[in-house]
Amino acid sequence: MVWKSIEAGKILEEKGISVEVINMHTIKPLDVQAVIASITKTKCAVTVEEHNIIGGLGDAIAQVAAKNFPIPIEYIGTNDTFGESGKPTELLTKYGLDTPNIIAAVEKVLGRKN
């Protein structure tokens, strides 16, 4: 999902929207300092993960934000559903894990910022 996020970032840059992409390769241990540094700078977050959002990276980021610097957050991931077999690009699109959905989440979260 990092590559899809980078693709989305390039498209958003063309629209005049600056983004920061962080590769959080683990939830435990979570790089809390990197999260705090990013959310205090951007004042919002979009988490992107290739699995269920329940109990995932988004929830971990939300916990850090709630304790340190509350911000609007949007989640990209599957919504309490089981995966299935198919072509990877088609599945990413089906579950909303593609570049256009990441861009839409960024634009949505920016609209929620104070």
N, CA, C and O atoms as a GROMACS GRO file, in nm:
protein
  456
    1MET      N    1   0.082  -0.120   0.000
    1MET     CA    2   0.000   0.000   0.000
    1MET      C    3   0.086   0.127   0.000
    1MET      O    4   0.039   0.236  -0.032
    2VAL      N    5   0.212   0.110   0.036
    2VAL     CA    6   0.301   0.227   0.034
    2VAL      C    7   0.311   0.283  -0.108
    2VAL      O    8   0.303   0.404  -0.128
    3TRP      N    9   0.327   0.193  -0.206
    3TRP     CA   10   0.339   0.241  -0.344
    3TRP      C   11   0.213   0.313  -0.388
    3TRP      O   12   0.222   0.418  -0.452
    4LYS      N   13   0.095   0.260  -0.356
    4LYS     CA   14  -0.031   0.327  -0.391
    4LYS      C   15  -0.039   0.464  -0.323
    4LYS      O   16  -0.090   0.560  -0.381
    5SER      N   17   0.009   0.472  -0.201
    5SER     CA   18   0.009   0.599  -0.128
    5SER      C   19   0.103   0.700  -0.193
    5SER      O   20   0.072   0.818  -0.201
    6ILE      N   21   0.219   0.652  -0.238
    6ILE     CA   22   0.313   0.741  -0.307
    6ILE      C   23   0.252   0.790  -0.438
    6ILE      O   24   0.263   0.908  -0.472
    7GLU      N   25   0.187   0.700  -0.513
    7GLU     CA   26   0.118   0.740  -0.637
    7GLU      C   27   0.014   0.848  -0.607
    7GLU      O   28   0.007   0.949  -0.677
    8ALA      N   29  -0.066   0.826  -0.503
    8ALA     CA   30  -0.167   0.924  -0.465
    8ALA      C   31  -0.102   1.057  -0.428
    8ALA      O   32  -0.151   1.164  -0.464
    9GLY      N   33   0.009   1.050  -0.355
    9GLY     CA   34   0.080   1.171  -0.316
    9GLY      C   35   0.126   1.252  -0.435
    9GLY      O   36   0.118   1.375  -0.434
   10LYS      N   37   0.175   1.184  -0.538
   10LYS     CA   38   0.219   1.255  -0.659
   10LYS      C   39   0.103   1.326  -0.727
   10LYS      O   40   0.116   1.440  -0.772
   11ILE      N   41  -0.011   1.259  -0.736
   11ILE     CA   42  -0.129   1.319  -0.798
   11ILE      C   43  -0.178   1.437  -0.713
   11ILE      O   44  -0.215   1.542  -0.767
   12LEU      N   45  -0.177   1.420  -0.582
   12LEU     CA   46  -0.221   1.530  -0.494
   12LEU      C   47  -0.126   1.649  -0.504
   12LEU      O   48  -0.170   1.764  -0.501
   13GLU      N   49   0.004   1.624  -0.516
   13GLU     CA   50   0.102   1.733  -0.534
   13GLU      C   51   0.068   1.814  -0.659
   13GLU      O   52   0.077   1.937  -0.658
   14GLU      N   53   0.028   1.744  -0.767
   14GLU     CA   54  -0.011   1.813  -0.891
   14GLU      C   55  -0.133   1.902  -0.868
   14GLU      O   56  -0.152   2.001  -0.939
   15LYS      N   57  -0.215   1.867  -0.769
   15LYS     CA   58  -0.333   1.947  -0.735
   15LYS      C   59  -0.300   2.056  -0.633
   15LYS      O   60  -0.388   2.132  -0.592
   16GLY      N   61  -0.173   2.064  -0.594
   16GLY     CA   62  -0.132   2.165  -0.497
   16GLY      C   63  -0.150   2.122  -0.352
   16GLY      O   64  -0.148   2.206  -0.263
   17ILE      N   65  -0.168   1.993  -0.328
   17ILE     CA   66  -0.186   1.941  -0.193
   17ILE      C   67  -0.060   1.866  -0.152
   17ILE      O   68  -0.023   1.766  -0.213
   18SER      N   69   0.006   1.915  -0.050
   18SER     CA   70   0.128   1.853  -0.001
   18SER      C   71   0.093   1.743   0.099
   18SER      O   72   0.012   1.764   0.189
   19VAL      N   73   0.154   1.626   0.082
   19VAL     CA   74   0.127   1.514   0.172
   19VAL      C   75   0.259   1.458   0.225
   19VAL      O   76   0.366   1.483   0.170
   20GLU      N   77   0.247   1.383   0.332
   20GLU     CA   78   0.361   1.313   0.389
   20GLU      C   79   0.324   1.165   0.394
   20GLU      O   80   0.221   1.129   0.450
   21VAL      N   81   0.407   1.080   0.335
   21VAL     CA   82   0.384   0.936   0.336
   21VAL      C   83   0.486   0.873   0.428
   21VAL      O   84   0.607   0.892   0.412
   22ILE      N   85   0.438   0.798   0.525
   22ILE     CA   86   0.525   0.728   0.620
   22ILE      C   87   0.499   0.578   0.606
   22ILE      O   88   0.384   0.534   0.609
   23ASN      N   89   0.605   0.501   0.591
   23ASN     CA   90   0.593   0.356   0.583
   23ASN      C   91   0.597   0.300   0.724
   23ASN      O   92   0.704   0.281   0.782
   24MET      N   93   0.480   0.274   0.780
   24MET     CA   94   0.469   0.212   0.912
   24MET      C   95   0.464   0.062   0.892
   24MET      O   96   0.356   0.007   0.873
   25HIS      N   97   0.576  -0.003   0.897
   25HIS     CA   98   0.581  -0.145   0.865
   25HIS      C   99   0.541  -0.234   0.982
   25HIS      O  100   0.525  -0.355   0.964
   26THR      N  101   0.525  -0.177   1.101
   26THR     CA  102   0.477  -0.256   1.214
   26THR      C  103   0.380  -0.172   1.296
   26THR      O  104   0.391  -0.050   1.305
   27ILE      N  105   0.284  -0.241   1.357
   27ILE     CA  106   0.194  -0.175   1.452
   27ILE      C  107   0.250  -0.190   1.592
   27ILE      O  108   0.229  -0.104   1.678
   28LYS      N  109   0.319  -0.299   1.615
   28LYS     CA  110   0.383  -0.321   1.744
   28LYS      C  111   0.523  -0.371   1.719
   28LYS      O  112   0.539  -0.484   1.672
   29PRO      N  113   0.624  -0.295   1.747
   29PRO     CA  114   0.614  -0.163   1.810
   29PRO      C  115   0.574  -0.056   1.708
   29PRO      O  116   0.616  -0.060   1.592
   30LEU      N  117   0.495   0.037   1.752
   30LEU     CA  118   0.454   0.151   1.671
   30LEU      C  119   0.552   0.265   1.695
   30LEU      O  120   0.589   0.293   1.809
   31ASP      N  121   0.593   0.331   1.589
   31ASP     CA  122   0.683   0.445   1.601
   31ASP      C  123   0.601   0.568   1.643
   31ASP      O  124   0.565   0.651   1.560
   32VAL      N  125   0.573   0.575   1.771
   32VAL     CA  126   0.485   0.680   1.826
   32VAL      C  127   0.542   0.819   1.798
   32VAL      O  128   0.466   0.911   1.766
   33GLN      N  129   0.672   0.835   1.811
   33GLN     CA  130   0.732   0.967   1.788
   33GLN      C  131   0.713   1.012   1.643
   33GLN      O  132   0.688   1.130   1.618
   34ALA      N  133   0.725   0.920   1.549
   34ALA     CA  134   0.703   0.955   1.407
   34ALA      C  135   0.558   0.994   1.384
   34ALA      O  136   0.530   1.088   1.309
   35VAL      N  137   0.466   0.923   1.449
   35VAL     CA  138   0.324   0.956   1.435
   35VAL      C  139   0.296   1.095   1.491
   35VAL      O  140   0.232   1.177   1.426
   36ILE      N  141   0.344   1.121   1.611
   36ILE     CA  142   0.321   1.252   1.674
   36ILE      C  143   0.384   1.363   1.590
   36ILE      O  144   0.322   1.467   1.570
   37ALA      N  145   0.505   1.342   1.542
   37ALA     CA  146   0.571   1.444   1.459
   37ALA      C  147   0.489   1.474   1.334
   37ALA      O  148   0.475   1.589   1.294
   38SER      N  149   0.436   1.369   1.272
   38SER     CA  150   0.360   1.388   1.150
   38SER      C  151   0.226   1.456   1.175
   38SER      O  152   0.190   1.551   1.105
   39ILE      N  153   0.151   1.408   1.274
   39ILE     CA  154   0.017   1.465   1.295
   39ILE      C  155   0.022   1.608   1.349
   39ILE      O  156  -0.069   1.686   1.324
   40THR      N  157   0.126   1.642   1.423
   40THR     CA  158   0.136   1.781   1.468
   40THR      C  159   0.169   1.874   1.352
   40THR      O  160   0.136   1.993   1.354
   41LYS      N  161   0.236   1.820   1.250
   41LYS     CA  162   0.269   1.899   1.131
   41LYS      C  163   0.150   1.908   1.036
   41LYS      O  164   0.116   2.016   0.988
   42THR      N  165   0.085   1.794   1.009
   42THR     CA  166  -0.021   1.789   0.908
   42THR      C  167  -0.159   1.820   0.963
   42THR      O  168  -0.248   1.864   0.889
   43LYS      N  169  -0.178   1.797   1.091
   43LYS     CA  170  -0.306   1.819   1.160
   43LYS      C  171  -0.420   1.733   1.108
   43LYS      O  172  -0.537   1.768   1.122
   44CYS      N  173  -0.384   1.619   1.046
   44CYS     CA  174  -0.481   1.520   1.002
   44CYS      C  175  -0.402   1.396   0.961
   44CYS      O  176  -0.280   1.398   0.954
   45ALA      N  177  -0.475   1.286   0.933
   45ALA     CA  178  -0.408   1.163   0.890
   45ALA      C  179  -0.502   1.079   0.806
   45ALA      O  180  -0.624   1.080   0.825
   46VAL      N  181  -0.443   1.007   0.713
   46VAL     CA  182  -0.512   0.903   0.638
   46VAL      C  183  -0.428   0.778   0.655
   46VAL      O  184  -0.310   0.778   0.620
   47THR      N  185  -0.488   0.672   0.708
   47THR     CA  186  -0.415   0.546   0.722
   47THR      C  187  -0.456   0.454   0.608
   47THR      O  188  -0.572   0.450   0.569
   48VAL      N  189  -0.359   0.382   0.555
   48VAL     CA  190  -0.382   0.295   0.441
   48VAL      C  191  -0.324   0.159   0.474
   48VAL      O  192  -0.204   0.145   0.498
   49GLU      N  193  -0.411   0.058   0.475
   49GLU     CA  194  -0.365  -0.077   0.507
   49GLU      C  195  -0.441  -0.179   0.426
   49GLU      O  196  -0.556  -0.157   0.387
   50GLU      N  197  -0.375  -0.292   0.398
   50GLU     CA  198  -0.427  -0.395   0.310
   50GLU      C  199  -0.505  -0.502   0.384
   50GLU      O  200  -0.503  -0.618   0.343
   51HIS      N  201  -0.571  -0.466   0.488
   51HIS     CA  202  -0.649  -0.564   0.565
   51HIS      C  203  -0.757  -0.491   0.641
   51HIS      O  204  -0.781  -0.373   0.618
   52ASN      N  205  -0.823  -0.561   0.731
   52ASN     CA  206  -0.934  -0.506   0.808
   52ASN      C  207  -0.888  -0.384   0.889
   52ASN      O  208  -0.783  -0.386   0.953
   53ILE      N  209  -0.969  -0.280   0.885
   53ILE     CA  210  -0.933  -0.160   0.961
   53ILE      C  211  -0.959  -0.176   1.110
   53ILE      O  212  -0.907  -0.098   1.191
   54ILE      N  213  -1.038  -0.275   1.148
   54ILE     CA  214  -1.066  -0.295   1.290
   54ILE      C  215  -0.943  -0.351   1.359
   54ILE      O  216  -0.896  -0.460   1.327
   55GLY      N  217  -0.891  -0.276   1.453
   55GLY     CA  218  -0.773  -0.319   1.527
   55GLY      C  219  -0.643  -0.308   1.449
   55GLY      O  220  -0.542  -0.367   1.487
   56GLY      N  221  -0.644  -0.233   1.341
   56GLY     CA  222  -0.527  -0.221   1.257
   56GLY      C  223  -0.448  -0.094   1.281
   56GLY      O  224  -0.453  -0.034   1.389
   57LEU      N  225  -0.374  -0.055   1.179
   57LEU     CA  226  -0.288   0.063   1.187
   57LEU      C  227  -0.369   0.189   1.219
   57LEU      O  228  -0.328   0.271   1.301
   58GLY      N  229  -0.484   0.203   1.153
   58GLY     CA  230  -0.567   0.322   1.178
   58GLY      C  231  -0.606   0.337   1.323
   58GLY      O  232  -0.601   0.447   1.378
   59ASP      N  233  -0.644   0.226   1.386
   59ASP     CA  234  -0.680   0.232   1.528
   59ASP      C  235  -0.559   0.268   1.614
   59ASP      O  236  -0.571   0.341   1.712
   60ALA      N  237  -0.442   0.216   1.578
   60ALA     CA  238  -0.321   0.248   1.653
   60ALA      C  239  -0.287   0.396   1.641
   60ALA      O  240  -0.250   0.460   1.740
   61ILE      N  241  -0.300   0.451   1.522
   61ILE     CA  242  -0.274   0.594   1.500
   61ILE      C  243  -0.378   0.677   1.575
   61ILE      O  244  -0.344   0.778   1.636
   62ALA      N  245  -0.504   0.634   1.571
   62ALA     CA  246  -0.610   0.706   1.641
   62ALA      C  247  -0.585   0.710   1.792
   62ALA      O  248  -0.612   0.812   1.856
   63GLN      N  249  -0.534   0.602   1.848
   63GLN     CA  250  -0.502   0.600   1.991
   63GLN      C  251  -0.392   0.701   2.024
   63GLN      O  252  -0.402   0.775   2.122
   64VAL      N  253  -0.290   0.704   1.943
   64VAL     CA  254  -0.181   0.801   1.965
   64VAL      C  255  -0.235   0.943   1.953
   64VAL      O  256  -0.203   1.029   2.035
   65ALA      N  257  -0.317   0.967   1.851
   65ALA     CA  258  -0.373   1.101   1.831
   65ALA      C  259  -0.463   1.141   1.947
   65ALA      O  260  -0.455   1.254   1.995
   66ALA      N  261  -0.548   1.049   1.993
   66ALA     CA  262  -0.640   1.081   2.103
   66ALA      C  263  -0.565   1.119   2.230
   66ALA      O  264  -0.609   1.207   2.304
   67LYS      N  265  -0.453   1.055   2.254
   67LYS     CA  266  -0.375   1.082   2.376
   67LYS      C  267  -0.286   1.204   2.364
   67LYS      O  268  -0.253   1.266   2.466
   68ASN      N  269  -0.247   1.242   2.242
   68ASN     CA  270  -0.145   1.344   2.226
   68ASN      C  271  -0.186   1.467   2.145
   68ASN      O  272  -0.149   1.579   2.180
   69PHE      N  273  -0.262   1.447   2.039
   69PHE     CA  274  -0.293   1.557   1.948
   69PHE      C  275  -0.412   1.518   1.862
   69PHE      O  276  -0.395   1.474   1.749
   70PRO      N  277  -0.535   1.533   1.915
   70PRO     CA  278  -0.654   1.488   1.840
   70PRO      C  279  -0.665   1.557   1.704
   70PRO      O  280  -0.651   1.678   1.691
   71ILE      N  281  -0.691   1.474   1.603
   71ILE     CA  282  -0.699   1.520   1.465
   71ILE      C  283  -0.807   1.441   1.391
   71ILE      O  284  -0.847   1.334   1.438
   72PRO      N  285  -0.854   1.490   1.277
   72PRO     CA  286  -0.941   1.408   1.193
   72PRO      C  287  -0.859   1.300   1.123
   72PRO      O  288  -0.747   1.325   1.078
   73ILE      N  289  -0.915   1.179   1.115
   73ILE     CA  290  -0.848   1.065   1.053
   73ILE      C  291  -0.944   0.996   0.958
   73ILE      O  292  -1.062   0.980   0.989
   74GLU      N  293  -0.895   0.956   0.843
   74GLU     CA  294  -0.969   0.873   0.749
   74GLU      C  295  -0.896   0.740   0.737
   74GLU      O  296  -0.773   0.735   0.743
   75TYR      N  297  -0.971   0.634   0.719
   75TYR     CA  298  -0.916   0.499   0.711
   75TYR      C  299  -0.937   0.440   0.572
   75TYR      O  300  -1.047   0.445   0.518
   76ILE      N  301  -0.831   0.385   0.514
   76ILE     CA  302  -0.840   0.306   0.392
   76ILE      C  303  -0.804   0.163   0.432
   76ILE      O  304  -0.694   0.140   0.484
   77GLY      N  305  -0.892   0.069   0.409
   77GLY     CA  306  -0.872  -0.071   0.443
   77GLY      C  307  -1.003  -0.144   0.422
   77GLY      O  308  -1.104  -0.083   0.388
   78THR      N  309  -1.002  -0.273   0.443
   78THR     CA  310  -1.127  -0.346   0.427
   78THR      C  311  -1.214  -0.324   0.550
   78THR      O  312  -1.164  -0.305   0.661
   79ASN      N  313  -1.343  -0.328   0.528
   79ASN     CA  314  -1.439  -0.300   0.635
   79ASN      C  315  -1.505  -0.429   0.684
   79ASN      O  316  -1.614  -0.465   0.639
   80ASP      N  317  -1.437  -0.497   0.776
   80ASP     CA  318  -1.491  -0.617   0.840
   80ASP      C  319  -1.546  -0.718   0.739
   80ASP      O  320  -1.661  -0.762   0.750
   81THR      N  321  -1.464  -0.753   0.644
   81THR     CA  322  -1.504  -0.848   0.541
   81THR      C  323  -1.391  -0.946   0.516
   81THR      O  324  -1.274  -0.917   0.542
   82PHE      N  325  -1.424  -1.060   0.466
   82PHE     CA  326  -1.324  -1.159   0.430
   82PHE      C  327  -1.276  -1.131   0.288
   82PHE      O  328  -1.354  -1.086   0.204
   83GLY      N  329  -1.150  -1.158   0.263
   83GLY     CA  330  -1.095  -1.140   0.129
   83GLY      C  331  -1.138  -1.253   0.037
   83GLY      O  332  -1.201  -1.350   0.080
   84GLU      N  333  -1.104  -1.239  -0.088
   84GLU     CA  334  -1.134  -1.341  -0.186
   84GLU      C  335  -1.023  -1.346  -0.289
   84GLU      O  336  -0.934  -1.261  -0.289
   85SER      N  337  -1.028  -1.443  -0.375
   85SER     CA  338  -0.926  -1.459  -0.478
   85SER      C  339  -0.961  -1.376  -0.600
   85SER      O  340  -1.078  -1.353  -0.630
   86GLY      N  341  -0.858  -1.333  -0.670
   86GLY     CA  342  -0.877  -1.257  -0.792
   86GLY      C  343  -0.750  -1.188  -0.831
   86GLY      O  344  -0.646  -1.205  -0.766
   87LYS      N  345  -0.756  -1.110  -0.937
   87LYS     CA  346  -0.640  -1.033  -0.980
   87LYS      C  347  -0.615  -0.922  -0.878
   87LYS      O  348  -0.708  -0.854  -0.836
   88PRO      N  349  -0.490  -0.906  -0.837
   88PRO     CA  350  -0.460  -0.807  -0.732
   88PRO      C  351  -0.514  -0.667  -0.758
   88PRO      O  352  -0.573  -0.606  -0.669
   89THR      N  353  -0.496  -0.616  -0.879
   89THR     CA  354  -0.544  -0.479  -0.905
   89THR      C  355  -0.696  -0.470  -0.897
   89THR      O  356  -0.750  -0.369  -0.852
   90GLU      N  357  -0.766  -0.575  -0.941
   90GLU     CA  358  -0.912  -0.574  -0.933
   90GLU      C  359  -0.959  -0.582  -0.788
   90GLU      O  360  -1.056  -0.516  -0.751
   91LEU      N  361  -0.890  -0.661  -0.707
   91LEU     CA  362  -0.927  -0.671  -0.566
   91LEU      C  363  -0.899  -0.541  -0.492
   91LEU      O  364  -0.978  -0.499  -0.407
   92LEU      N  365  -0.787  -0.476  -0.524
   92LEU     CA  366  -0.758  -0.347  -0.460
   92LEU      C  367  -0.869  -0.247  -0.490
   92LEU      O  368  -0.912  -0.173  -0.402
   93THR      N  369  -0.915  -0.245  -0.614
   93THR     CA  370  -1.023  -0.154  -0.651
   93THR      C  371  -1.153  -0.194  -0.581
   93THR      O  372  -1.224  -0.108  -0.528
   94LYS      N  373  -1.186  -0.324  -0.582
   94LYS     CA  374  -1.310  -0.370  -0.520
   94LYS      C  375  -1.320  -0.329  -0.374
   94LYS      O  376  -1.425  -0.287  -0.328
   95TYR      N  377  -1.209  -0.341  -0.302
   95TYR     CA  378  -1.209  -0.310  -0.159
   95TYR      C  379  -1.171  -0.165  -0.128
   95TYR      O  380  -1.153  -0.130  -0.012
   96GLY      N  381  -1.159  -0.083  -0.231
   96GLY     CA  382  -1.129   0.059  -0.208
   96GLY      C  383  -0.986   0.085  -0.165
   96GLY      O  384  -0.959   0.184  -0.096
   97LEU      N  385  -0.894  -0.002  -0.206
   97LEU     CA  386  -0.755   0.010  -0.164
   97LEU      C  387  -0.666   0.059  -0.278
   97LEU      O  388  -0.550   0.020  -0.288
   98ASP      N  389  -0.720   0.144  -0.363
   98ASP     CA  390  -0.644   0.191  -0.478
   98ASP      C  391  -0.616   0.340  -0.469
   98ASP      O  392  -0.665   0.409  -0.379
   99THR      N  393  -0.538   0.387  -0.562
   99THR     CA  394  -0.495   0.526  -0.562
   99THR      C  395  -0.612   0.625  -0.560
   99THR      O  396  -0.609   0.718  -0.478
  100PRO      N  397  -0.714   0.611  -0.643
  100PRO     CA  398  -0.826   0.707  -0.638
  100PRO      C  399  -0.894   0.714  -0.501
  100PRO      O  400  -0.935   0.822  -0.457
  101ASN      N  401  -0.906   0.601  -0.433
  101ASN     CA  402  -0.968   0.602  -0.301
  101ASN      C  403  -0.878   0.668  -0.197
  101ASN      O  404  -0.928   0.732  -0.104
  102ILE      N  405  -0.748   0.653  -0.210
  102ILE     CA  406  -0.656   0.722  -0.119
  102ILE      C  407  -0.667   0.872  -0.140
  102ILE      O  408  -0.672   0.949  -0.043
  103ILE      N  409  -0.670   0.915  -0.265
  103ILE     CA  410  -0.684   1.057  -0.296
  103ILE      C  411  -0.815   1.111  -0.237
  103ILE      O  412  -0.816   1.219  -0.177
  104ALA      N  413  -0.923   1.038  -0.255
  104ALA     CA  414  -1.053   1.082  -0.202
  104ALA      C  415  -1.049   1.094  -0.050
  104ALA      O  416  -1.107   1.187   0.007
  105ALA      N  417  -0.981   1.002   0.018
  105ALA     CA  418  -0.971   1.007   0.164
  105ALA      C  419  -0.890   1.128   0.209
  105ALA      O  420  -0.924   1.193   0.308
  106VAL      N  421  -0.783   1.158   0.137
  106VAL     CA  422  -0.703   1.277   0.171
  106VAL      C  423  -0.788   1.403   0.155
  106VAL      O  424  -0.789   1.489   0.243
  107GLU      N  425  -0.858   1.413   0.044
  107GLU     CA  426  -0.942   1.531   0.022
  107GLU      C  427  -1.052   1.541   0.126
  107GLU      O  428  -1.087   1.651   0.170
  108LYS      N  429  -1.107   1.428   0.167
  108LYS     CA  430  -1.212   1.428   0.269
  108LYS      C  431  -1.157   1.473   0.404
  108LYS      O  432  -1.219   1.555   0.472
  109VAL      N  433  -1.042   1.419   0.442
  109VAL     CA  434  -0.986   1.455   0.574
  109VAL      C  435  -0.944   1.602   0.576
  109VAL      O  436  -0.956   1.668   0.679
  110LEU      N  437  -0.896   1.653   0.464
  110LEU     CA  438  -0.860   1.796   0.459
  110LEU      C  439  -0.982   1.883   0.480
  110LEU      O  440  -0.973   1.990   0.541
  111GLY      N  441  -1.097   1.839   0.431
  111GLY     CA  442  -1.221   1.912   0.452
  111GLY      C  443  -1.268   1.911   0.596
  111GLY      O  444  -1.349   1.995   0.635
  112ARG      N  445  -1.219   1.815   0.675
  112ARG     CA  446  -1.259   1.804   0.816
  112ARG      C  447  -1.163   1.878   0.910
  112ARG      O  448  -1.192   1.891   1.029
  113LYS      N  449  -1.051   1.926   0.858
  113LYS     CA  450  -0.956   1.996   0.944
  113LYS      C  451  -1.013   2.131   0.989
  113LYS      O  452  -1.095   2.192   0.921
  114ASN      N  453  -0.968   2.174   1.104
  114ASN     CA  454  -1.011   2.307   1.154
  114ASN      C  455  -0.940   2.418   1.081
  114ASN      O  456  -0.963   2.535   1.109
   0.00000   0.00000   0.00000
